[in-house]
């Protein structure tokens, strides 16, 4: 028996049918494809950080509950008694953990386009994944369609990214409130891009017992550490905690996030710089459109650290490749089809990186 047929005979069909999550090789490129913070830390902060790690007990397992870090995150997010926090190796792991707790017959619902891991993990676990398209012009939630899907399929979990990836917008809060009220299952408000948005559902936990709020330190500027957290009712979080692997947050991540949380002002400055550049890039993209109305692009407003834009019909792949040939890597969403046909997504980088992107796009449009 070949190893391939061994795998075929052992693994679930839904696993065999999956494609691995592809991450483009960014070596040598200006990297504007993955919503990372482009800034690192000043030398004095780096030295203080290294010093704080000097005596880390690498020979020991980390604190399995990351108590100190959990307490800090609870304080920082104003999480009150009765609510708990669950830490994950990135919020990706928390999505997996939550879905792993569901019975095989469960349904999972999310608007589309949305964050790809909701579907990828649901499908890998054999769950019934349902996508409800957003409204075409505004990328708003189609509330009647969402409510109809909830009533028909009674999803165990609904994921709503706020702001949404890849569209960048904050959905109408009254639509989300209606979904929270109608859902019999859990509703995860995924606030991965919270550092760039001025709104949150964290203070609505007491209004809805089925609400879970998920966050990550990745977009803030700590993507390499892999730390996400899920906040919600202690009864629900307590159950999920049973299937968490005991040492999922390594000791260097625990210590480094604690160190970083003590240097909030640094992240606030970086986030403010990114938001200012977001305005500049959006304005520049719209100006490009005005210059060349027939052959122009349409950029969508964003409350996150990236901007989605639509290219002239049929040109997204060529423009993506043209920009790449000039050394700038962004994300081509055109292959995903549906509302993302003709769409590209650019992460907001440093002023220099953004200028390089805008120049590369302008040149590619003219080619
Ligand atoms: N949620 C959303 C909406 C995202 O866009 C991403 C990352 N692209 C994640 C969660 C995963 O973040 P993490 O790095 O914490 O796994």
Boltz pocket constraint, residues with backbone or C-beta under 6 A from the ligand:
constraints:
  - pocket:
      binder: B
      contacts: [[A, 34], [A, 35], [A, 89], [A, 90], [A, 91], [A, 92], [A, 93], [A, 115], [A, 161], [A, 163], [A, 164], [A, 165], [A, 190], [A, 192], [A, 215], [A, 216], [A, 217], [A, 218], [A, 223], [A, 227], [A, 228]]
      max_distance: 6.0
